[in-house]
Amino acid sequence: MSFAVSSTPDFILTSKTLKAGERMPMAHVFDACGGDNISPQLSWQGAPEGTESFALMVHDPDAPTGSGWWHWVMFNIPADATELPEGAGDLKNGLIPEAIQVRNDYGAPGYGGACPPEGHGDHRYQFRLYALKVEQLPLDDTATPAMVGFNVNANALAVAELEVVYGR
């Protein structure tokens, strides 16, 4: 795993519904693959001093695309936040109104759950939360995940990761 900044050991990402290294529950699997497509609850602690906001980027590096698959990209999460409640990836819920969620690789803004090709084996789903040194990224909801990633990496103080697997 390579990042533009070093992760601090105190910055930790956890979940009530996801367990690191374990299989993603069906509640968080994409609906076209038999799941409920609900974004998981995420909590964090230990953000470094100087954190002005957070960004979340969820990626499947094993997708057979040559560039992986973006499942959820959210930024401008307020610095005083310590949790994304379950379902925050559905814009209709309005759970984190200050944050911006861009289109995932399914073509819709917000969360899109795991749905790897059948028989392709387990894929890794990397939930990465970035502590940023800026209050807001200079982007809107039309930004691509790559553009968000560029701006996130340019402003990152630290990153915390939670990785789960899923295969069909």
Buried (B, 14 or more C-beta within 10 A) or exposed (E): EEEEBEBBEEBBBBBEBBEEEEBBBBBBBBEEBEBEBBBBBBBBEBBBEEBBBBBBBBBBBBBEEEEBBBBBBBBBBBBEBEBBBBBBBBBEBEBBEEBBBBBBBBEEBBBBBBBBEEEEEBBBBBBBBBBBBBEBBEBEEEBEBEBBBBBBBEBBBBBBBBBBBBBB
